[in-house]
Structure formats: C-alpha cells, structure tokens
C-alpha cells in the first residue's frame, strides 16, 4: 500500500515536471474463472486524452503451471473501443492472461484503464483492472512499502449465493500461508491455510468450503495475503450462484492500523450517489479507516440538489468489531420522504475529533432479488488536489446488450459552479457514436438509460461494450455505470476512471 498523501505528493511533482518518473508500461493480470468467458475492454484514452498515436498491447496466454503459451501484439491507434475476447481470440487452454501496454511516450499512469468482464449464463461481472505486474524494483519499493490486510469483502446472507475470493500469484510461485479473520460484534475468528499457486495464475476460494460456519455470520472479513515481489494485487471478491453465475469487485486496504493517513484538517468527506429505478440501494461501511471515529449520515437530495431530509448520525470507529449496512430507500421512507421524489443521496463523514482520514472506504450496493453489484469506492474530500481551470477527463464502460438494462449516472459533488454542464461522448468499436448534453446541479445526479438513448437517436452500436467519455473542470463529477440482467436480476456496476 502507498499512503494517499504520498500519492498526492507524487501528483504535485508530476504537475511541476510532467516527464519526471515517466511511465512507459502498464499491465494487468486477468483470471480465467469457472463457467465464464472473459474479455477485456478499453477506450483508447491514450489517444483521446493524451494524443499518443501508437500504443502496443501485448496479451500473453499462460497455462496452469505458469508457462507462457503464446503472446500476441495489437496496436492501439484508433479513437475507439477495443474489446478482446481472451479465450476465444488468444488461447482457449489458458488459465490466465497477462495484458501489457507499451509506449515510447509517457503514459503517466501505470494502472491501465481497462475493464475485466466475465460473462456467465445469467450474469456479467465487470470490474476495473485490480492488479498489475510491477515494472521494476523501484516501483515495488514505492507501492508495496506498507503491508496491510485486504478487506471490503461482503459476506452474503442469501442461501442461494456463496461468497468467493480469488487470490492471484505474481511473477513468482506463491507458496505461503494466508490467514482469514472474521471480526463480528460477538467474536473474533481466525483460520489459516497454505496455498501453492504457480506464477501468473490464481485460485478461487468459496467461504462455505473453507470455513462453512463463517458463511452464515455477519462481520468484517480480513484476508492477510503474503507479500509478493514485483506484484501489486487486490483480491477479486464477490458472490456466486448455484448455476455458476457470479459478480465481483476488488478488495481494499485495511488502513485501521496505519498511522498518518489524515488530511491536515477536519473537513468532512462525502459522496453523492444515484437512486436507480426499482433497484434496492445499500451502503456498507467496515471499520477499516485509519484510527478514528467518524460520524456518518445520509442526506436525501431533490432533482435540483436541495436537501430534503437527513438521517441521524451513526458512529463508526476504526479499528473495532463494528460494521453496518444501511438500506437507503427504507431510510428515506422512515424520514417521511416519498422515494420517487428523491433524485440522489449524499453520504457524509465527519470525524468526532481530530482530522479526517484520507481514505474513507465503503461499498455502494445495487441489487434486485439476485446477485448484487457491490462497488468499492471511497468518499470525496475537497482537500484532494484538483485544478480549478484544467478540465478533467473521465471515462468508463457500458454494456451493449438487450439482455441488460443499463444506466449511466453522473453525480456532482463540486463546490464551485452551481451546475456542471458536460457533453457525454459515446464510443463503440467503430469509433465515435453519439453525444448527450447533461446539466448536473451540485449534490444531484443525472442518469441516462442507455437503451432509450440509442433508440431516441436511432443508433445501433457495434460490439459488446460502449464507452463514455466527458471533460469537465469540476474535478468532483463522478460517473457510475449500473446494469441489471433483465431475466435473472443479477446486477453489476462500476465507477468511472
């Protein structure tokens, strides 16, 4: 883990000298998982954002022993969506794929803006790249300086579903013990086991098979994965159904024992989220922030961003054995608000004393009687370095399929302009497809139903995925993509890059 204040320091240095510590390679490791077809998707942001006209993408197929099967290079040089169906187009026998991007020009960010998509019978799991093989020992010194446990893992209470996690090995064989810890209000449970995972491969574990009694408990699940040289890796975690369908996201740092992860003041952290149609909306907080006690509340907003009501504050102490889940629509009803009139809600966190932790992490959950979409995200804070004049480019993936109902929602947490006006550009595999003008008042959300947008503009998109892109001087304008399988009800979602 790298402290967020150190990340901010690096950003300042790069603004002052944009060729300092230049980046010419980025990578991700993509797992092949049971009963699924895996693909990666990206918008050529190298060209759209930075005008880099030629980037090489090398995909290496790897067998169960960590041996290379084949490598193939694709040139990324057009302003369009690139989709690669890895088993179909590269090697059907591979158990994982190493994807690397190379450029002689500075690409600035070593983590590629790539989505990993696992397609199963009744679901599609979409998550942004969550691990990478590091470029050299200096990057290893930088990003792996602090070893922490993994958390932000939801234990499903649905008897038809099971909680899983995927542990990946980097460029060296992983032979070591891993420790699981479940902290609940009533107990502290531990379980250790040895793993033997060949390099560049992974292993999926279901909680019900490792420690069956834990799968029925509620609490905070921590996983202590071994240190791995030249590898940065979150766990891939989620829920799997009996028919093999699954949806996952990435784990997150447990910072509850890390000192020095605080802003220089006690300004509150916050983030605004959409309410989507008939989907249930939940917020889950785990006690994984730097040592602190936070007072958390939810504010319900009108379509023009005016507060309609708010909940009582709820204290969360980190570290502790506490965690909680809030049903947002139920809370709105209890506050006497007609849910259909609520445009969005804002989660706000204030320290009861001292300064605000830099990382206030949590899960935003969308669900409908099946596998949920649990998106891992952190609250915003106006202490984050941001330009007041230079536009920020944001982009992300959308599902292009009649099997899914998909939404793109833009949430405005800015504090300067009363309204942010943006032109959302949509791309498919042929290039630019369409645009939509959207005006988003502060503390409100504007949502676009993707099918309705395509029908309204009489468009037929090419490929399995669309990508959106927009520029805005409001650094605190965030997009969310949320999709529901129309037959099964299984959901998936992600935030913007």
Secondary structure, 3 states (H helix, E strand, C coil): CCCHHHHHHHHHHHHHCCCCCCCCEEEEEEECCCCCEEEEEEECHHHHHHCCCCEEEEEEEECCCCCEEEEEEEEECCCCEEEEEHHHHCCCCCCEEEEEEECCCCCCCCCCCCEEEEECCCCEEEEECCEEECCCHHHHHHHCCCCCCEECCCCCCCCCEEEEEEEECCCCCEEEEEEEEEECCCCEEEEEEEEEECCCCEEEEEHHHHCHHHHHCCCEEEEECCCCCCEEECCEEEEEECCCCEEEEECEECCCCCCCCECCCCCCEEEEEECCCCCEEEEEEECCCCCEEEEEEEEEECCCCCEEEECCCEEEEECCCCEEEEEHHHHHHHCCCCHHHCCEEEEEEEECCCCCECCCEEEEEEECCCCCEEEEEECECCCCCCCCCCCEEEEEEEECCCCEEEEEEEEECCCCCCEEEEEEEEEECCEEEEEEEEEEECCCEEEEEHHHHHHHCCCCCCCCEEEEEEEECCCCEEEEEEEEECCCCCEEEEECC
